[in-house]
Amino acid sequence: MQVVCKNTTSIFSSKSSLTNVGKGLSGAIIIALLLTLPLINTSAVSSRVLGATDSSIPSRHSLSDYMEHVPILINHDDNFTTQGWSGAGTAEEPFIIENLNITTDETCVNITNTRVHFVIQHCAFQSEEANGYPIYFFNVSNGALVDMQIINSGYGVYLESALDCVLHNISIDECGDSYFMDSFNITLKTSVVADSGAFYLTHSNNCTLINNTVTDCYLGIILSHSEHATIADCRFIRDGVLISGTTLETWVHNMSGNTVNGEPLEYLRSETDMVINGSDYGAVILASCENVTISGGSFSEGAVGVSMGFCTNCLIQGVDFDLLSRDVFLMESENTTIQDNQFCSSEDIGSVYHIQAYSSPGACVLYNSFSAENDGVWGCSLTSCPSSQVIGNDFFNTRRQSFLYCDDSILADNLFYQCPSGDEAAWLQGSEGLEVLNNTFIGCDRSLTLWDVHFSQVLNNTISVSVNWGIRLSSLSANNTLYGNRLGWNSINGQDEGTNNTWDNSVDTGNYWSDYSPPGVYNVTGPANATDRYPLILLDETPPTIDHPADLEFDAGTENNSIEWHPYDLYPASWELTRNGTVMDSGSWRGGEIEVDVDGLMPGWWNLTIVVYDQGDNAVHDTVFVNVTGAATTTTTTTTTTTTTTTTTTTTTSTTTTTTPVDDSLLLYLIMAGGVAVVAAVLFTVYRRRSKG
């Protein structure tokens, strides 16, 4: 028998009435251009293609439809003539480059420092290197790309310091990011961008995007510090629009007729005192709004569910979020309340932020449920959001809930459960005046870290069975007070590397430690040589609780039969499984559900009993009876762990009407996991009462 661990939220209910279920902006761009002189092309066509109808759809042609050509380099207006491209460079008779297939590991077409009019049309470009540019324009005016295929390249299109350029009927497929950088009055219309990186408009003003289709692109269209864009009649499929700007002008745009997954993309500017039904939209963007409520509905499979810039006193309540890159995004918005919502990431779609807020003081994140099925999901990240509150939330398998530079904020009454390896469950940085109160951390990797935190209080928290540490204070953290905390069976219960941090109330109350041996003080791990002068022994005297799944009956040879238990304890320790009174397997338990796959059992009655222990050797057990009916001739059971897969085949022949179970015929595996399920309300009540005690 082999064991697989997976995570779960199923033993907890959200503080709200909801049931628990369950890519960042690019950095600096490194431009490496290897330039090759082109062959001369003497073909001539008219510029009438610029009149193509907006209803046309980019089509993928065979590369054999084009003439193979070496990369093109133009760095002066005269190059169009000296290289033999037809045309006069005027608006009425632009230079024409057409019908070419350029495939290279460099830059396909590199045009810089030109002012003449030119058109590149009916071409297919592919730059195969990770840093390859199919199209690179720098300091270019009056250029047009028409009826183009850009495929399987390191970048899509890249226009920097460009002016009055048009991209019409362009297909960008399986490419990296595309950029309009420091450009003005650029138009992208009737084009398709698919299976590619984001399309960035960075410090680019008065750009127009009309009648485009953007499918399966990371975050879709990103307006980064760009002003007065027009986005109209665009279709976003499993992506959308993200606005990222630190001035009000960067949130002022013209948007209409756009959809996300077939539902309207709602963009509101300067609205006040209104309620939005989330069920009516695929995404919502608020700019400079006040007292707007978004209530109900769900947002899924897109870029951003709800985003706000320069808003005041807005509310997001009772909304379900799933499979988004950003569920909620706040920029320069004051006193936003995010309450009673459900944030999920039910599949691995890469890097995800459930809540990401910048420069938004007074944010209140209350009684939400956060969960993830993979380790790449951030829960609630607040940066430069002073006087914020994160209270009463459940976080399952989400990494680094953070206060970064959030003075005078509160983290209280939250549950952090099985937050993933390699990161903190809660990361507090660059702040002072924080209050960390009555939170519960169970089975996380690194539970609570204070990094450059000062004059803050950490009181009455329960932190158990952490893989690395329970509480860590970095060398930059000073003058903090910690007492009343229950620190049990973590690899390191507490670690202090800072200065003048106090691990008691200086009178008579310290912390509870699972590894304290009286009498005397408790020496906190770390170079600070800190002590708890009034320590107490942490005892675990309350047994775990467990639910009782229904007895099970199925026909021999059928699949997907399993039993799922949901035990709970503040200080989980181990489990043991017996079958018909015989111990079949045992192992450590850091919390989570226990699932037994019973596919492959021979016909007959089976008694399966799970016993769950906590750190105080208190135990709880539950028995489920399994009746396997019929007669099986061939049984195959596959057992999967993180490193091995084993397949066992057993053939049994029966000559009577009664089949007796044979011990050696059973192969079970346990999965401690992250499936999402509802737990009996009594377990929730017991847990909450305990945590408050």
Disulfide bonds with the S-S distance in Angstrom:
none
